[in-house]
Amino acid sequence: MRYAIQAEGLAKHYGATKALDGVGLVVPQGRLLGVLGPNGAGKTTAVRVLATLIRPDAGRAEVGGFDVVRDAHQVRSLIGLTGQYASVDESLTGTENLVMIGRLLDLPRRAAKARAAELLTRFELTEAADRAAKTYSGGMRRRLDLAASLVGRPQVLFLDEPTTGLDPRSRTELWGVVRSLIADGVTVLLTTQYLEEADQLADDIVVFDHGRVIASGTPDELKATTGTQVLELKPVDGERLGQAESVVATVVGVRPDVAEGRVSVRVKDPAVVPAIVRALDDLGVVAAELTLRKSSLDEVFLALTGDNPAQPARHVKEAVSA
Amino acid sequence: MTTLTETLPKPAARRVGPRATLNHSLTLTWRNLVQIKHDPWELLGLSVQPIMLLLLFVYVFGGAIAGNTTDYLQFALPGIIAQNVLYSTVGTAIALNTDIAKGVFDRLRSLPIARTAPLTGRIVADSVKQLWALGLFLGIGALLGFRVQNGVGGVLGTVALLMVFTLSMSWLAVLVGLTAKNPERVQLLTFSLIMPLTFTSNAFVPSETMPGWLRTWAEVNPVSQLADAVRGMLIGGEVAAPTTNSLLWAVGVIVVFAPLAVRAFRRGR
């Protein structure tokens, strides 16, 4: 298999901080690799190394078969980059931004204009084409930014947290665009903090933490790594929540969590489900909801990185011990 | 069906040729100038400050310094033109720093373009703005009674010298723009450098009344040298010595700061 992106042993430190501490990853041609990780995990640094913006202190990386340090210029002619911050010139119009990129990529003036118009149409920015980008909404600006990275028809696209700060609708729209790029055969490396985003888009996922890759695999493989599923039970009658809790505790043998009228517990053996149903039936407790689902990527993520300040510590400990 | 990214044959060239380098620089020059079209305030800002400075100095200080405003205008206008070169580099530094902060610089650096194009595009654009300011000074000056004695030759000489000087000072601006943490610091750093530099020159007042030590400095000060050269070219007086000294300063600044700026640029962030 040919790899569009290949990196091994990448290291980069800033003073005492190891932004990258021996990162290796591969992305086969035409696939989307999701790079997941909390803030400061090294995702952006990895993208900057691969996009030739900074040199690694150690290790090597190739994009499209070219070394990112030695053949940086060739790498640049293959890639597109959309950064965490919308890197369009806010005082230029949408058209001017794209024409500028086209001209910089040595397109003749007319071709640059045509390409700009084509992309503005594709990204539904035609009406705003002659307005300064600073008047754009966040979603429009991000679309323009993505359009700018596509002017040169890149074979490899780096999307560094492309949907951070976008409203759900703009996010879904952007996902659609990314899917169409994949359909066109573009290789994509996408960093994100949103597990749902990785789950939706990625063929493969690597999880970064403290500058290292701590897990990799397909979304399903990662979900399977915790080896557990989550059972959730909600009785129709809220008063009988206590009974439901004790049934689950007895059958599974672990004290479940109770929150918002719902009992939830991690289970390893799906056979507990019929046992719970029977016990509830005996007591006359009617379940409004009884589900057994795979761990979500969120739970996997927590179990792997073990630190997410947004989550209560209880969950973290539980995830780690699971 | 048209696809977004049908694969085109990619040039495998390892370097950018001189013609492409020129085109990239001109494209980025265009980018830096076309902004004025959308933001007329920038042009206003570019114009108001020099005009205000000129009027204030001539009408507030002129009488006190030279006895009357007409004589003072003859003396001060070349000085104000000279010190404005330094102030215009603040804009260069801030614009560059803003590009970095906003990510525009990263986008440019991720493109297969001449490495120096983002810098030269900025510098050339700011030289054009410098020309605009010069035209403004001479125009307003003429309205107030300033008379160019040496004709077109003097004006062209002034333009040429100012361009060389701007070019050299831009390297200092580039270094500050690349290394400062944020645009506010750029502003602080450049102003605290430029204010004393321009005021300890003979741009606004003759250096004769300054205390000895300051006078010694004021006479070698690059702003004084440039002001004297511009005086010589526009209204007559010695030209060769101050012009040579101005050029020496320009070369000195380039020799020291261009390598530092290029190094800061290469190192990335």
Contacts between the chains, C-beta under 8 A, distances in Angstrom:
chain1	res1	chain2	res2	distance
A	48	B	106	7.8
A	51	B	110	5.0
A	52	B	109	7.7
A	52	B	110	6.8
A	53	B	106	5.8
A	53	B	109	5.7
A	53	B	110	6.3
A	53	B	268	5.9
A	54	B	268	4.8
A	54	B	269	7.5
A	55	B	268	7.4
A	71	B	14	7.0
A	73	B	13	7.3
A	73	B	14	5.6
A	73	B	15	6.6
A	73	B	16	7.4
A	73	B	112	5.6
A	74	B	10	7.8
A	74	B	12	6.1
A	74	B	14	6.7
A	74	B	112	7.8
A	76	B	110	6.1
A	76	B	111	6.0
A	76	B	112	4.0
A	77	B	10	5.2
A	77	B	11	6.3
A	77	B	112	4.1
A	78	B	10	6.3
A	79	B	110	6.7
A	81	B	106	7.2
A	81	B	107	6.7
A	81	B	110	4.3
A	83	B	103	4.8
A	83	B	106	5.8
A	83	B	107	7.1
A	84	B	103	7.6
A	85	B	102	6.4
A	85	B	103	4.1
A	86	B	103	7.1
A	87	B	102	6.6
A	87	B	103	3.3
A	87	B	104	5.3
A	87	B	106	5.9
A	87	B	107	4.1
A	88	B	104	7.3
A	88	B	107	7.7
A	89	B	31	6.6
A	89	B	35	7.7
A	89	B	104	5.4
A	90	B	102	7.2
A	91	B	35	4.3
A	91	B	38	5.7
A	91	B	39	5.8
A	92	B	31	6.7
A	92	B	34	6.7
A	92	B	35	6.7
A	92	B	38	7.3
A	93	B	38	7.2
A	96	B	31	7.5
A	96	B	34	6.2
A	100	B	27	6.1
A	100	B	28	7.7
A	100	B	30	7.6
A	100	B	31	5.1
A	101	B	107	8.0
A	101	B	111	7.1
A	103	B	23	7.3
A	103	B	27	4.3
A	104	B	24	5.6
A	104	B	27	5.5
A	104	B	28	7.5
A	104	B	108	7.5
A	104	B	111	5.4
A	104	B	113	5.0
A	104	B	117	7.6
A	105	B	111	6.7
A	105	B	112	7.2
A	105	B	113	7.9
A	106	B	20	6.1
A	106	B	23	7.1
A	118	B	2	7.7
A	119	B	4	7.8
A	122	B	4	6.5
A	132	B	38	4.9
A	132	B	39	7.8
A	148	B	107	6.8
A	149	B	107	7.8
A	150	B	4	5.7
A	150	B	5	6.4
A	152	B	111	7.5
A	152	B	112	8.0
A	153	B	4	7.4
A	153	B	5	4.5
A	153	B	6	6.6
A	153	B	7	6.8
A	153	B	8	5.7
A	154	B	5	6.6
A	155	B	5	7.5
A	155	B	7	6.2
A	155	B	10	7.9
A	180	B	4	6.9
A	181	B	4	6.3
A	181	B	5	6.5
A	184	B	3	4.5
A	184	B	4	5.7
A	184	B	5	4.9
A	184	B	6	7.4
A	185	B	5	7.4
A	185	B	7	7.3
A	186	B	4	7.9
A	186	B	5	5.2
